[in-house]
Amino acid sequence: MVGNCKKFHFVKPGETCAVIAANNRISTSDFIRWNPAAGSSCTGLWANTYACISV
């Protein structure tokens, strides 16, 4: 996760990078750039953790 994150989202089971991005009106590419541990195909996104949705 980037160090300058200003807003977080609690990841629920079953959510994907694309769904979180769309629900927060950001691009999937921004989401992945701000959450590099998720990986380019979003396989590293874990439920019950926080993800950055704004910088």
N, C-alpha and C positions, 0 to 999 in steps of 0.2 A: 504494500500500500504506500502511496506517496506521502511524504511528510507534511505537505501543505493542504491536506484534506480539510474541508470546512463543513461537510455534511456527510452523515453515515446512514446506511440502511442495514437493518438486521435481516440477514438472509434466512428465509423460511424454507423448509424442506420442499423440494420440487421446483423452486425458482431457478431460472436460468439467467445468464448475463443479459441476453436480449430482452427478456421480460422485465428485469430490473431497470435496464436502460430505458426502455419504452415508457414504463410507468413513471419514470423520473425525468422524462423529456431530455435525455442525453443520448448521444450515439453509442452504439455498442463498442466502437473503437475507442472512444474516450473512456468508457467503463473499463475496458481491458487495459488501457494505458495507465489508468489510475489504480488498478488492482492487478498488477502483473502476475501475482501468484495464481490468479484464475487461469492463466494461460490463454494462448490465442484461440483455442477451441473451447474454452470455458470448462475444461475438465477438472480444473483445480479449485473451482468454486465450492465451498463447503457450507452446508446449512448450519444454522445456529452460530454464525460468526457475523462480524460487521464488515461491510464493503463501503468503499468511498464512492459517493455519488455527486460530489461537487468540490472543486478546488478554487 
